[in-house]
Amino acid sequence: METVVLKIEDPVKQSAQIERAAALIRDGGLVVIPTETVYGLGGDATNPLSAQKIYAAKGRPSDNPLIIHISDPRDAEKYAFTNELYYKLAKAFMPGPLTVILPKKDTVPRETTGGLDTVAVRCPSNAVASAIIRAAGVPIAAPSANISGRPSATAVKYVIEDFDGRVDMIVDGGESEIGLESTIVLITENNGLMLLRPGAITYDALCCVCENVTISPTLEGTLSENEHPISPGMKYRHYAPSAKFVLLDGNEASIIKFLKEEQKRCRCAVLCYDEEAELLSGGLLLPIGKRGDLKTHARMLFARLRECDTLSPDIIYAHIPDKAGLGLALYNRMIRAAAHTVLNVED
């Protein structure tokens, strides 16, 4: 199909373009939309055929549930059974990068939920995304706009790489503000929370709203073949560049020494801190921000992994992130991209 690329900077002034995108969603088409996290591959969440189109376009297994996006937290009532804790979360974090898994209503087809009786609900803060959802008049199912397994797209050029000719429209809303997908939580039977996927809403932030927050063991592991994922990113290979990706654990001196030797031995790409660039002169260096600047690391991670594919390295190295705060989200994405490959280089 022919894919239209439409740039929208001001949803109020460009209401005609917003309606054009919304009409395609209502008619069962696929529209890639910008969000504050990453770009999303959007379709009508209430239309089973739209869900099937999303899975086909991504090459995504149909048992991997889709997140539905709404323009107002209260709209969740139409599609899910909410409770007091949902509204506490909504007051604290919505609109924003939080997805909440709730029991679904019949208004959401099983094709959208991967056959589950639950539905993942999110209210994005991105103005363009919110305007398109509101104009469409239906929730938008929108997994990350990337071919399944590849790094998520945080800029429209990466969306075009994956989806030109596969979708009806790509809405260019500029670079993603956060760069990592939303935090996903499940409201448990004892009115607690289980953190299924970390993101910009951190574990500590969730604990400020709910006293009982547990972390799913799948954040560091994977599901077995016969287990059904209840949220995106739990079972299948995710975020991975084409070349082998290895995370390095050890003190700074040992890591720099190892990388210098590797630069002599092979064509290696290095996701390094800004301060390390001078120490690792030459080679394929991809700075991700200053040491400790986790927000910049998060915003740049997927773009740097995408750049690696254009450089054709023999291997890619990066520091293993600390798991505190936003670092847990970085760790989760990077350990999956590296297929759990960690090399300790401590002297």
Secondary structure, 3 states (H helix, E strand, C coil): CCCEEEECCCCCCCHHHHHHHHHHHHCCCCEEECCCCCCEEEEECCCHHHHHHHHHHHCCCCCCCCEEECCCHHHHHHCECCCHHHHHHHHHHCCCCEEEEEEECCCCCHHHHCCCCEEEEECCCCHHHHHHHHHHCCCEECCECCCCCCCCCCCHHHHHHHHCCCCCEEEECCCCCCCCCCEEEEECCCCCEEEEECCCCCHHHHHCCCCCEEECHHHCCCCCCCCCCCCCCCCCCCCCCCCEEEEEECCHHHHHHHHHHHHHHCCEEEEECHHHCCCCCCCEEEECCCCCCHHHHHHHHHHHHHHHHHHCCCEEEEECCCCCCCHHHHHHHHHHHCCCCEEECCC
